[in-house]
Amino acid sequence: MFEACEIASFLKGRLVGEKGTGFTAIRSVMDSLPGHLAIVLSKQDLKRINECQADIIIGPEDILSSKARSKVIVDQLNTGLMNQLLRTYKVEKYQLHDQGNVSEFPDVYIGKHTRIGKGCHFMPGVKIMNGVEVGDNVAIHANTVIKEGTVIGNNVTIDSNNSIGNYSFEYMLDANQAYERLESIGRVIIEDNVEIGANNTIDRGTLGDTVIGYGTKIDNLVQIGHDCQIGKHCLMISQSGIAGHSRLGNRVIVHGQVAIAGHLSIGDNSVIQGKSGVSRSCGPNSKLFGYPARDSREYMKSLATLHALSSQNTTGDARQTRTPLRSRSKIRKVLDVIFSS
């Protein structure tokens, strides 16, 4: 599509290395596939720069230590110019210049350049956009939208009113210090035997992929952010949400109304109890509860201690409601423990 020298000129950057290097895909810095173009978007990307397998990499001076054949040095990314590059790539990748309905199902839209497997069933109002791949024995219920480039495996059930492959919530400040959304060119990949309830939203990756692992089950009203990796055989229960770039291991259970912050990792076989707010990564077999979420047994012990301390000296004369100074000091210490996560 473009060579390194053309990209450097377009982005007003400085080229170090080979001028004629081309690329077949734009991927994240952490992608292990060779032959692609990578863009540094965060400090986390810079930490992995020496592991990057890209042939072309765009970013600040720190990328000079990378193994890429061509390095485009840009002190500060121009979001407008970057979006032009990404949109051009996206249009070509998913052939968005050539659209139309090729569906044989009544009241169903299926875009061009799609691949539909055997034994699929689509209800009225379903829209499957350009470049989507659907495996065998897939059922998609009414009014669900599957956006360009999404990959769906075999034996998948998707209930009504889902939106899959939405823009990522990835914003950068422009020259006027206003937020501008970065064009998202990644995909959503739904592996085999996944079930997705109604009214869910799953965002596509900004540069990489959002992945829903084999056998995972998702309830209604769940939000999955861009570039998230959901492991195998996970359960995500209603009104839970996971922010961008976070990872769930295998067999993780996320109960209702749980919020998981971005760029976190939750270990295999972990359980996050309802209404918890997870702000830190945790290892395998964790059981979390509370806000901020921590080990559920420790959290409950802390709450029990706090309750016991706060109720001291209130069982006698109703007028003796003032907590002694020593007890107030203990309460303060317990509160510090609860909110230390």
C-alpha positions in Angstrom: 0.0 0.0 0.0 2.6 2.5 1.1 6.4 2.4 1.6 8.2 3.7 4.6 9.5 6.8 2.9 5.9 7.7 1.9 4.6 7.2 5.4 7.4 9.4 6.8 6.6 12.2 4.4 2.9 12.0 4.9 3.2 12.1 8.8 5.9 14.8 8.6 8.3 12.4 10.4 12.0 11.5 10.1 12.9 8.2 8.5 15.7 6.1 9.9 16.5 2.9 8.0 15.3 1.4 4.7 13.2 3.7 2.5 11.4 1.0 0.4 10.1 -1.2 3.2 6.4 -2.1 2.7 3.8 -3.8 5.0 0.9 -6.1 4.7 -0.9 -5.1 7.9 -1.1 -2.5 10.6 -0.9 -4.1 14.0 -0.1 -3.3 17.6 3.4 -3.1 18.9 2.8 -6.2 21.0 1.8 -8.3 18.0 4.1 -11.2 17.3 3.5 -11.5 13.6 6.3 -10.2 11.4 5.9 -8.0 8.3 3.6 -5.4 9.7 3.5 -1.7 10.5 3.3 -0.9 14.3 2.4 2.5 15.9 3.5 3.4 19.4 0.4 4.8 21.2 1.3 4.6 24.9 4.1 4.2 27.4 3.1 0.5 27.7 4.0 0.1 24.0 7.5 1.6 24.6 8.2 -1.0 27.3 7.8 -3.8 24.7 9.6 -2.0 21.9 12.6 -4.4 21.8 10.2 -7.4 21.4 8.3 -5.8 18.5 8.4 -7.8 15.2 7.2 -5.0 12.9 9.1 -4.1 9.7 8.0 -0.5 10.1 7.4 1.3 13.4 6.1 4.8 14.0 6.8 6.6 17.3 9.2 8.9 19.3 13.0 8.7 19.5 12.8 5.7 21.8 11.9 3.4 18.9 15.5 3.7 17.6 16.3 0.7 19.8 13.8 -1.5 18.0 14.7 -4.2 15.4 12.4 -2.7 12.7 13.9 -2.2 9.3 12.4 1.2 9.0 11.7 3.7 11.9 9.5 6.8 11.4 10.4 9.2 14.2 7.5 11.5 15.1 7.8 13.6 18.2 4.0 13.9 18.6 1.5 12.0 16.5 -0.8 14.2 14.4 -4.1 12.5 15.0 -5.7 14.0 11.8 -2.9 12.7 9.6 -2.7 9.4 11.4 -6.5 8.9 10.9 -6.2 9.5 7.2 -3.6 6.8 7.0 -5.7 4.4 9.1 -8.9 5.1 7.2 -7.2 4.5 3.9 -5.9 1.2 5.2 -9.3 0.2 6.7 -11.2 0.9 3.4 -8.8 -1.3 1.5 -8.6 -4.1 4.1 -12.3 -4.6 4.4 -13.1 -3.4 0.8 -15.5 -0.8 2.1 -15.4 0.9 -1.3 -17.5 -2.0 -2.7 -20.6 -2.5 -0.6 -24.0 -4.1 -1.2 -26.5 -6.6 0.1 -25.9 -10.2 -1.1 -28.2 -11.8 1.5 -30.6 -14.6 0.5 -32.4 -14.3 3.9 -35.5 -12.0 4.0 -35.0 -8.8 6.0 -31.3 -9.6 6.6 -28.3 -7.6 5.3 -25.1 -9.4 4.4 -22.3 -7.3 2.9 -20.0 -8.2 0.2 -16.7 -10.1 0.7 -18.1 -12.0 3.6 -17.8 -15.8 4.2 -20.8 -17.6 5.8 -20.5 -21.2 6.9 -23.0 -24.0 6.8 -26.2 -24.3 8.9 -26.4 -20.7 9.9 -29.6 -19.0 11.0 -30.1 -15.2 10.9 -33.3 -13.6 12.2 -34.9 -10.4 10.7 -33.0 -7.2 11.2 -29.5 -8.8 11.4 -26.8 -6.8 9.6 -23.5 -8.4 8.7 -21.1 -5.9 7.2 -18.2 -6.2 4.7 -15.4 -8.7 5.3 -17.1 -10.6 8.1 -16.3 -14.4 8.5 -19.0 -16.6 10.1 -18.4 -20.3 10.9 -20.8 -23.2 10.8 -23.9 -23.6 12.9 -24.1 -19.9 14.0 -27.4 -18.4 15.1 -27.7 -14.6 15.2 -31.0 -13.2 16.5 -33.0 -10.1 15.6 -31.5 -6.6 15.1 -27.9 -7.6 15.9 -25.2 -5.8 14.0 -21.9 -7.5 13.1 -19.5 -4.8 11.9 -16.7 -5.1 9.2 -13.9 -7.6 9.7 -15.4 -9.5 12.6 -14.6 -13.2 12.8 -17.1 -15.6 14.3 -16.2 -19.3 14.9 -18.4 -22.4 14.8 -21.4 -23.2 17.0 -21.9 -19.6 18.2 -25.2 -18.1 19.5 -25.7 -14.4 19.5 -29.0 -13.0 20.9 -30.9 -9.9 19.9 -29.8 -6.2 19.8 -26.0 -6.7 20.0 -23.5 -4.4 18.5 -20.2 -6.1 17.7 -17.2 -4.4 16.3 -17.8 -0.9 17.4 -15.3 1.9 17.3 -12.7 1.7 20.1 -12.8 4.3 22.8 -9.3 5.5 22.1 -8.7 9.2 22.0 -5.7 11.5 21.6 -5.2 15.2 22.2 -4.8 17.2 19.0 -2.8 20.5 18.6 -5.7 22.4 20.2 -5.8 20.1 23.3 -9.1 18.7 22.1 -9.8 15.0 22.2 -9.9 13.3 18.8 -10.8 9.7 18.3 -8.2 7.5 16.8 -9.6 5.4 13.9 -10.0 1.7 14.9 -8.9 -0.8 12.3 -8.7 -4.0 14.4 -11.3 -6.8 14.7 -13.4 -8.7 17.1 -12.7 -12.4 17.1 -15.3 -14.7 18.6 -14.0 -18.3 19.0 -16.0 -21.5 18.8 -18.9 -22.4 21.2 -19.4 -18.9 22.5 -22.8 -17.7 23.7 -23.7 -14.0 23.8 -26.9 -12.7 25.4 -28.9 -9.6 24.4 -28.0 -5.9 24.4 -24.3 -6.3 24.6 -21.6 -4.1 23.1 -18.1 -5.4 22.1 -15.6 -2.9 20.7 -13.1 -3.7 18.0 -9.4 -3.4 18.6 -7.8 -0.1 17.8 -4.9 -1.7 16.1 -5.1 -5.3 17.3 -8.0 -7.6 18.1 -10.6 -8.0 20.8 -10.9 -11.7 21.5 -13.7 -13.7 23.1 -12.2 -17.1 24.0 -13.5 -20.6 23.3 -16.6 -21.6 25.2 -17.1 -18.3 27.0 -20.7 -17.3 27.9 -21.7 -13.6 28.1 -25.0 -12.5 29.8 -27.1 -9.5 28.8 -26.0 -5.9 29.1 -22.2 -6.4 29.2 -19.6 -4.0 27.8 -16.3 -5.3 26.5 -13.8 -2.6 25.6 -11.3 -2.5 22.8 -8.3 -4.8 22.6 -9.6 -7.0 25.5 -8.7 -10.6 25.6 -11.3 -12.9 27.3 -10.0 -16.4 28.0 -11.6 -19.8 27.5 -14.7 -20.9 29.4 -15.3 -17.5 31.2 -18.6 -16.3 32.5 -19.5 -12.6 32.3 -22.7 -11.8 34.1 -25.2 -8.9 33.5 -24.1 -5.3 33.8 -20.4 -6.0 34.1 -17.8 -4.2 32.1 -14.2 -4.5 31.2 -12.1 -1.5 29.9 -9.7 -1.5 27.0 -6.5 -3.7 26.8 -7.4 -5.8 29.9 -7.1 -9.6 29.9 -9.1 -12.3 31.6 -7.5 -15.7 32.0 -9.3 -19.0 31.5 -12.4 -20.0 33.5 -12.7 -16.5 35.1 -16.2 -15.7 36.6 -17.2 -12.0 36.6 -20.4 -11.4 38.6 -23.0 -8.7 38.0 -22.1 -5.0 38.0 -18.4 -5.6 38.2 -16.2 -3.0 36.7 -12.6 -3.9 35.6 -10.2 -1.0 34.8 -8.1 -0.9 31.6 -4.6 -2.5 31.1 -5.2 -5.2 33.8 -4.6 -8.9 33.9 -6.9 -11.3 35.8 -5.4 -14.8 36.4 -7.0 -18.1 35.6 -9.8 -19.5 37.7 -10.5 -16.2 39.4 -13.9 -15.1 40.7 -14.9 -11.4 41.0 -18.0 -11.0 43.2 -20.8 -8.6 42.4 -20.5 -4.8 42.4 -16.7 -5.0 42.8 -14.4 -2.4 41.2 -11.1 -4.0 40.1 -8.3 -1.5 39.8 -5.2 -3.8 40.0 -4.1 -7.0 38.3 -4.4 -10.3 40.2 -2.9 -13.8 39.9 -4.6 -17.1 39.3 -7.3 -18.5 41.7 -8.1 -15.0 43.1 -11.4 -14.3 44.8 -12.1 -10.6 44.8 -14.7 -8.4 46.4 -15.4 -4.8 47.2 -14.2 -1.4 46.0 -11.4 -1.2 45.4 -11.5 -5.0 45.0 -9.2 -7.2 47.1 -9.2 -10.7 48.6 -12.8 -11.3 49.5 -12.1 -12.9 52.9 -9.8 -10.1 54.0 -12.3 -7.6 52.8 -15.2 -9.2 54.8 -13.0 -9.5 57.9 -12.1 -5.8 57.6 -15.8 -4.9 57.3 -16.7 -7.0 60.3 -14.0 -5.4 62.4 -15.1 -1.9 61.3 -18.7 -2.8 62.2 -17.6 -4.1 65.7 -15.6 -1.0 66.4 -18.2 1.4 65.3 -20.9 -0.2 67.4 -18.8 -0.1 70.7 -20.3 1.9 73.6 -23.6 2.4 71.7 -25.5 -0.4 73.4 -25.8 1.3 76.8 -27.3 4.7 77.4 -28.7 6.0 74.2 -27.1 9.4 74.9 -23.6 7.8 74.8 -23.2 7.9 71.1 -19.8 9.5 70.9 -17.1 7.0 69.9 -14.0 7.0 72.2 -10.8 8.4 70.8 -9.0 5.1 70.9 -11.9 3.4 69.0 -11.9 6.2 66.4 -8.1 5.5 65.9 -8.8 1.8 65.3 -11.6 2.6 62.9 -9.3 4.9 60.9 -6.7 2.1 60.7 -9.3 -0.4 59.4 -10.5 2.1 56.8 -6.9 2.6 55.7 -6.6 -1.2 55.2 -9.9 -1.4 53.2 -8.9 1.3 50.8 -5.2 0.5 50.5 -5.7 -1.4 47.2 
